[in-house]
Amino acid sequence: MTLLYRENALRTFAKPVFTGQNRSGSENRHPPMDTGFGTALAPIPQTKKAAARIALVDLKDGTRTILSECFKQFGIESVVMSANAAERLKKEKFEACVVKLGPGAQAVMEAVRTSSSNSRLVLYGLGGSAQEAMRYSKYGINAIFQEPVERSAALKLVRATNMLVLHEFRRYVRIPVVTEVQVQGAKKFTATTLEVSSGGMSIKSAEEVGPGQALEVSFALLTLPRIWVRANVTWRKPKHSFGVRFDNTDDRRRKLKEWIDAYLEN
């Protein structure tokens, strides 16, 4: 397996390019939650934890089977796609994607890199050489599986790159949890969370807020003491809920990321 660095890749995807021949019922014990502002309305559901997902686009049965088994060893769930791949990749969140380098590949990669959810996913190419893949360099291909796909070579490549996929998953994984949140912006009000991630949260509230509005939110999660984080409204469902994205420059959100990492490890 050869490790290459591509200087002209998109800055968002300036990562190494690899080429190769290619989550009981035990009692839930948590210390009491910080009740400085409120009490958690419900604990995190004891259900199967979410897994990182990789889209396998237009792959032959044999290749799809080998790659699915390789990614499964690292806790990554494969989702098979065909004709509607570009449309799904614009709307659904995935952490990685494997696309055959050939007719149709450009449309899929364009959909990925222009998607608000998937623009930073880990992109694997299938087939061809590193030189041929440079034709698609503007899409920031992270790794290439060579054809014919051999299990040992594919596993070696997945082992070398799976942490990129899991890192992307932890950036966006949404944990369903209902707890009280204090929102402070143009006005101050109390609401409840629907889902929480290291990058933001969805909040249930009928209060009027608008996309782009700057806020500060305060909440606590079971073993996570109460924190305040700056955020901006990104979407709104009138009289129902809205979503916020945390300010990347606010170091206080690191505590939430550490909590999510610990949750995923357990």
C-alpha positions in Angstrom: 0.0 0.0 0.0 1.4 3.4 -1.0 0.8 6.6 0.9 0.6 9.7 -1.3 0.0 13.3 -0.5 -1.9 15.5 -3.0 -1.1 19.2 -2.6 -3.9 20.4 -4.9 -6.8 18.6 -3.1 -9.6 20.7 -1.8 -8.4 22.2 1.6 -11.4 20.5 3.3 -10.1 17.2 2.2 -6.4 17.6 2.6 -5.9 14.1 3.9 -3.6 11.2 2.8 -4.5 9.3 -0.3 -4.0 5.6 0.1 -3.7 3.1 -2.7 -3.8 -0.6 -2.3 -4.6 -3.7 -4.3 -6.7 -3.0 -2.2 -22.1 -1.8 18.7 -27.4 -6.1 28.1 -29.6 -5.4 30.0 -27.3 -4.4 32.8 -28.4 -1.8 35.3 -27.8 1.8 34.1 -25.7 3.4 36.8 -25.1 7.1 36.4 -24.5 9.8 39.1 -27.3 12.4 39.4 -27.4 15.0 36.7 -26.6 18.6 37.5 -29.8 20.2 38.3 -28.6 23.8 38.3 -31.2 24.6 35.8 -33.5 21.6 35.3 -33.8 17.9 35.4 -33.4 15.5 32.5 -36.8 14.5 31.3 -35.7 11.2 29.9 -32.4 9.2 29.8 -30.8 8.1 26.6 -32.8 5.1 25.3 -31.2 1.7 25.9 -31.2 0.8 22.2 -28.7 -0.4 19.7 -26.2 2.4 19.2 -25.9 4.1 15.9 -23.1 3.1 13.6 -21.0 4.8 11.0 -22.4 4.2 7.5 -20.7 3.8 4.2 -22.5 4.0 0.8 -21.5 1.3 -1.7 -22.4 2.8 -5.1 -22.9 0.5 -8.1 -20.6 -2.2 -7.1 -20.6 -5.8 -8.4 -21.9 -8.5 -5.9 -18.5 -10.0 -5.2 -16.8 -6.6 -4.6 -19.7 -5.4 -2.5 -19.5 -8.6 -0.3 -15.8 -8.3 0.3 -15.9 -4.6 1.1 -19.0 -4.9 3.3 -17.2 -7.6 5.4 -14.1 -5.6 5.7 -15.9 -2.4 6.9 -18.1 -4.5 9.2 -14.9 -5.6 11.1 -14.5 -2.0 12.2 -18.1 -1.4 13.1 -19.0 0.4 9.8 -22.4 -0.4 8.3 -22.6 -0.7 4.5 -25.6 0.6 2.6 -26.0 -0.6 -1.0 -27.0 2.0 -3.6 -27.6 2.0 -7.3 -29.5 4.4 -9.7 -30.7 6.9 -7.0 -27.3 7.2 -5.3 -26.7 10.8 -6.2 -30.1 11.9 -4.9 -29.7 9.9 -1.6 -26.3 11.3 -1.0 -27.6 14.8 -1.2 -30.2 14.2 1.5 -29.0 11.4 3.8 -26.0 11.5 6.1 -23.2 9.1 5.5 -19.6 9.0 6.8 -18.0 7.4 3.8 -18.7 6.3 0.2 -17.2 3.9 -2.3 -17.7 4.8 -5.9 -16.3 3.1 -9.0 -14.2 5.5 -11.0 -15.9 5.5 -14.4 -19.1 6.7 -16.1 -21.5 8.1 -13.4 -18.7 8.7 -10.8 -18.6 12.4 -11.3 -22.3 12.9 -10.6 -22.0 10.9 -7.4 -18.9 12.8 -6.2 -20.5 16.1 -7.1 -23.6 15.2 -5.1 -21.4 14.2 -2.1 -19.1 17.3 -2.1 -22.0 19.8 -2.6 -24.2 18.1 0.2 -24.5 20.1 3.4 -24.3 16.8 5.3 -21.8 14.8 3.3 -19.3 17.4 2.1 -16.6 16.0 4.4 -17.3 12.3 4.2 -14.4 9.9 3.4 -14.5 9.2 -0.3 -13.1 5.9 -1.7 -12.5 5.3 -5.4 -12.7 1.9 -6.9 -10.6 0.9 -9.9 -7.9 2.6 -11.9 -4.6 3.9 -10.7 -3.7 6.9 -8.6 -2.8 8.8 -11.8 -6.2 8.1 -13.4 -7.9 9.1 -10.1 -6.2 12.5 -10.4 -8.9 13.4 -13.0 -11.3 13.5 -10.0 -8.8 15.3 -7.8 -11.1 18.3 -7.2 -13.4 16.0 -5.3 -10.8 15.0 -2.8 -10.7 11.2 -3.1 -9.2 9.9 0.1 -8.3 6.3 -0.9 -8.5 3.9 -3.8 -9.3 0.2 -4.0 -7.7 -1.4 -7.0 -9.5 -4.0 -9.1 -9.8 -6.9 -8.9 -10.6 -6.4 -5.3 -8.7 -8.9 -3.1 -9.9 -9.5 0.5 -6.4 -9.1 2.1 -5.5 -5.9 0.3 -9.0 -4.4 0.9 -8.8 -5.2 4.6 -5.4 -3.6 4.8 -6.7 -0.4 3.2 -9.8 -0.3 5.4 -7.6 -0.9 8.5 -5.5 2.1 7.5 -8.4 4.4 6.8 -11.2 3.4 9.2 -10.3 6.0 11.8 -11.1 8.7 9.2 -14.6 7.2 8.8 -15.1 6.9 12.6 -13.9 10.5 13.1 -16.4 11.8 10.6 -19.1 9.7 12.4 -18.3 11.2 15.8 -18.4 14.7 14.3 -22.0 14.2 13.3 -23.5 11.3 15.3 -26.9 12.4 16.8 -27.7 11.0 20.2 -31.5 11.1 21.0 -31.8 12.5 24.5 -34.5 14.8 26.1 -33.2 17.3 28.6 -34.0 20.8 29.6 -32.1 23.5 27.7 -31.9 27.2 28.4 -31.7 29.4 25.3 -30.5 33.0 25.4 -30.7 35.3 22.4 -32.9 38.2 21.5 -35.0 36.7 24.3 -34.5 34.1 27.0 -36.6 30.9 27.0 -36.6 27.3 28.1 -37.0 24.3 25.8 -36.1 20.7 25.5 -33.6 18.9 23.3 -34.5 16.2 20.8 -31.0 15.1 19.6 -27.5 16.2 20.5 -24.2 15.9 18.6 -20.8 17.3 19.1 -21.6 19.9 16.4 -25.0 21.1 17.4 -28.5 20.0 18.6 -32.1 20.0 17.6 -34.5 21.7 20.1 -38.2 21.3 20.6 -39.8 24.8 21.0 -42.6 27.0 19.6 -40.5 30.1 20.1 -39.8 32.2 17.1 -36.2 32.0 16.0 -34.7 32.5 12.5 -31.9 30.9 10.6 -28.6 32.6 11.3 -29.7 34.0 14.6 -26.9 33.9 17.3 -27.8 32.2 20.5 -26.2 30.7 23.6 -27.5 27.4 25.0 -27.1 25.8 28.4 -27.7 22.2 29.2 -26.5 19.1 31.1 -26.4 15.5 30.1 -26.4 12.8 32.7 -22.7 12.6 33.6 -21.9 15.9 31.8 -22.2 18.9 34.1 -24.0 22.0 32.8 -22.2 23.9 30.1 -22.9 27.0 28.0 -22.1 27.1 24.3 -22.4 29.7 21.7 -24.5 28.6 18.6 -26.3 29.8 15.5 -29.8 28.7 14.3 -29.4 26.7 11.1 -33.1 25.5 10.4 -36.6 25.9 11.8 -39.9 24.0 11.7 -42.5 26.6 12.6 -44.2 26.0 16.0 -42.3 22.7 16.4 -38.5 22.7 16.6 -35.3 24.2 15.4 -31.7 23.3 15.0 -28.5 25.0 16.1 -24.8 24.6 15.2 -22.3 25.2 17.9 -19.6 27.9 17.3 -16.4 26.1 16.3 -14.4 28.7 18.2 -16.1 28.0 21.5 -13.8 25.7 23.4 -16.5 24.8 25.9 -18.0 22.4 23.3 -15.0 20.1 23.7 -16.6 18.8 26.9 -19.6 17.7 25.0 -17.4 16.0 22.3 -15.5 14.1 25.1 -18.9 13.0 26.6 -20.1 11.8 23.2 -16.8 9.9 22.6 -17.1 8.2 26.0 -20.8 7.3 25.3 -19.8 5.7 22.0 -17.0 3.7 23.6 -19.3 2.2 26.3 
